[in-house]
Amino acid sequence: MLTMLARLLKALNAETSPWAIAWAFVLGMFMGLTPLWSLHNLFILFFALAFRINFSAFLLAFVFFSGLAYLLDPIFDYLGESLLTTGALEGLWVALYENPLARLFQYNHTITLGSFVFCVLFAPIWLFASHRLIVLYRHRVMARFNQLKIVQIVKSTKFFSTYQRISGLRGS
Amino acid sequence: MKNVIRWPGLILFFVVVIGLAVLIRVFAGPLLKGGLEYGLTRANGAEVNIARAQVHWNPFGIELSEIQVTDPDQPELNRFQASRAQAQIRFWDAVIGRIHITELNVRDVAMGVERARPGRVRADYQSEREPMDWRQMLADLEIDIPSVDQVLARSDIRTPALVERIEADFTAQRTQVEQAREQLPPRERIEAYRTRMQEITEARPRTPQELLELRQRLEALKTDVRADRELVRQFVDVSEEAVRVLRTDLEALREAPAQDLARIRQLLSFDQESISELSGILFGPRVEQWSRYAFMAFDVIGPMLARAEEQETRPSRWVGRFIDFDREQRPTFLIEQAGISIHFLDTTVTSDWQNITWQHDRIGGNPTTFILNSTASDWWSELYFDGEFRLSELRGFSGRQDWRVRGVNLPEQGLLDQQGVSARLLSAAMNSEGRVGIQEGRIDGRGLIRMSEVDMRLDGEARWAQILSDVISQVNAFDMNVSLDGPFSQPGIRLRSDLDNQLQQLLTTALRQEADTHLASIRSDLDARVQSITSTWEPRLQQFTGLRDQARDQNALLADLLSIEADDLSLGEQLEDRLRDSLRRRIGG
């Protein structure tokens, strides 16, 4: 975990594209908030592995949002049930029910649909917000941050030595 | 593009996915085995074992070997086991979680078979019925067959006391009769009264003075007669009472030995209450086992389907739920056709099933039907079961089953082995028929089991077991009325049988035969006592009767004498005519 956090800080402090980290946060959110053993998460994993996004950021976002999901599941259940019981969408749901692929995606499961729709709606906001935060961090926060006593204390810890070791390995 | 794609990650993804697919393909059988064992154990409430599971991909189907379903109420037994089950399944339905089996074949189904080791029961399993412990009831019966000596000790033999009482009565009566007899007037005096009366009545007074004198003689005679007649009448009363008492007592005495013996015999009758449940103890476990076969549909499949239905509809905010959009209302679990071969009495019979599901509302309300119709074999002449059941949201679990079984040759089998008593059914022929119905999850029905050509054996150390052993071998036919009542998954079974009556009668007969020698001796003794007293008092009774009759005659004679009044005496006719003429002249008439 310490290694992973160190790698995230390295990515934040290095020249890794902010978009690569922001996309990792988005994909991690998808995987964390929606039920893990869902078919769409196979695609999320595919994107996370196949594209050059920051995998550490992805994993940390996944862990963070998985914890958050335990609190949000009743809301997702309510959202999913509301969508699935909306009369206007009934035709769509009935049509999808006869499609094995749609059934494999468990579209008719209240929490799966509710969390997925939430992620889809929240993803653009979260993507741009993440990107903006990373940029801000690099331009304004990082210098001041390094001057903080707490940061200096942290730099004297095992965590920071790990961070430096990784930085050294990468030769950056 | 080179900057966007992370080739090692892409390759790793495909390696992992393809690797997983290969693993699933290779280990589909063990995975299926584990999944089924877990799911079926939850549905059953106790351990379910499957020795081997195979997946056939084209056409898609599964094959299971050596299936054992533990009975949660008796973990040492399998409530159901089968050597092989083969199912043809619609693949894409299975992919989306809908189990649609077009054809299912299950071989060598057996129930109530002992497991190699007891199966584990889930901690959350709750039995719906207190198991009926037929064998515990043997101790509850407290069967006690008394010995003849015990019976005699508590028997109330009344003849000796009666003899004593009657002897005292007789003596008292004799004293009274003799005392009264001593007061009787002598016969000669009675004769003298008659002679005197004859003289008075035959006299012809010629003058009124003579008539007056005659009447005075009559009054004097009647005064004498009255005094003696009172004594005679007293004797008649005493002797009549003595004859009545003697006659009644002698009659009671003659009947006393027979009544005493009848009472002893009554005590030798076996208490019917204590044996009224014996047939249940002997045949209860066996009938329960037979009923497992007879009600296989309700006993095994029904509860599992009902449990599966309960588990299916359990919404939770934290785990979500699947919402059904199946407008064609297709069931999520359906076995269209099933052939289940049942291993019974070393023979295999096949039952045909249709529409096994718990969602009968989704198949047009059609029930699950089953039929087993076997023609004559070495073991039976006819075996017929048919029935149906359905689970409905409106009416719950409902159904019915009929059965008709003819000429089943039951092989040797144990009935009871408990508390030093063992019973075996060596052979018997069984006929049975009946019907049960289920409404709103409760079963209610009754059937008749007719046993003939019965050969039973019972062994044991207890005295009652030894006596029962003798009589049970004499039973060669009996009926058992079976009634079922309770939740369909765990119906309570009650047995009423005329076997209990037969055993009661046979035990009583056996006891009486054992007692016959003793009873003959008692009868002889009582008869001798009665004979002794009757031989003494019978002549006395005759004597008293004779004396009473004589006294009655004397009393009648004296009554006749007293009936003659003074007015009955009159003047002679010539004198009367003369007196009448004289009177007429005087009055001028």
Interface residues (C-beta under 8 A of the other chain):
Chain A: P35 L42 L45 F46 A48 L49 A50 F51 R52 F55 D73 P74 F76 D77 Y78 G80 E81 L84 T85 E90 W93 V94 L96 Y97 P100 R103 L104 Q106 N108 H109 T110 I111 T112 G114
Chain B: N3 V4 I5 R6 G9 L10 L12 F13 V17 W92 V95 I96 G97 R317 W318 V319 G320 R321 F322 I323 D324 F325 D326 R327
